[in-house]
Amino acid sequence: MAKGKQALGIGIGALAGYVLGQQAWTLWKLLNTDAVQTLAAPTSELPTGVQFLGSRETETYTVAHTLEDGIERIVYRPKDRRYETPIVLQHGMWHGAWFWESWQALLATWGWEVHAHSLPGHGNSPVQRPIKLCTLDYYLKFLRDEVGRFSQRPVVIGHSMGGALIQWYLKYVGDLPAAVLVAPWGSHSMIRDGLRPLLRRDPLSIPLMMASWDATPMMRDPFRAGQALLGPQSRITPEALFARLGPESAMILYQHNPPFWQPPSHINTPLLWIAAEADALLPERIQRESADYYGADYVVVEQSGHDVLYAPNQHLVAEKIHRWLVQHGIS
């Protein structure tokens, strides 16, 4: 009995030491990370080349699906293009370019050319560095490069972490014609805004993430994925959504917090902030405070979970984005 207790104590101590050690390493790495230096480094670590994954056509638009230089892209081109400014779509944690399908179809029908891409290790984009080692400044390089592909600066729409990347873009890269943040991370601190709801909903996810060194345990089964991302009347089942989700870094959750992150004090980009009324990850009240900080126009999507594109009224949200862009002179 005594030997068993001793072995158990050694095991618990070793696990605690491992967790504390990796947390200390993570903090050290982030303290020594400089977004400006990261942006100056080469982006792609994969060979160049284009692979065509598919295409289709409707009465109002065409769709091209490619894997180019290690990045998956899904592009909707309207047959009657009414607006010269392209739209770039940036997905959030665990998601990929596939997430934007319904809004791409709507926006293309209304005359916008819409480009969705998958970050490395997401969707059909192959891993370029281990997911556990990915940081927001690393992801930011890919968003910057997507924006830089166009002769005319695009509008950027970002969901969740994609909304955080827009904030990082505006601080470290520059202004945009306009940007739309959909259920995004808050302006100042992801841990402050999201930790309490996570502990109430799924307290086991914290030790699991600390032990595994990634954020995948937050979405470890259909029930928890649905609980975190979907609203009461979502257009997709938890099982169908879970089947599409991928792994994700936990380091990015640390990074969108002081002392690693401070939001820009002033921006010149028109912002539309879209909050989900039933968001289990980021409470609507927090969203409103962050929108006020940036002086953004603010919309709340009723009965929507964090994944707003699966809300029953998601087409009305897309229409609000379309009208907002037009009202702000985007053409």
Secondary structure, DSSP 8 states (H G I E B T S, - for coil): -HHHHHHHHHHHHHHHHHHHHHHHHHHHHHHT--HHHHHHS----S---EEEEEEEE-SSEEEEEEEETTEEEEEEEESS---SS-EEEE--TT--GGGGHHHHHHHHHTT--EEEEE-TTSTT---SS-GGG--HHHHHHHHHHHHHT-SS--EEEEETHHHHHHHHHHHHT---S-EEEES---SS-HHHHHHHHHHHH-TTHHHHHHHHTSSGGGGSSHHHHHHHH--TT-SS-HHHHHHH-----SHHHHHSSTTT----S---S-EEEEEETT-SSS-HHHHHHHHHHHT-EEEEETT--S-GGGSTTHHHHHHHHHHHHHHTT--
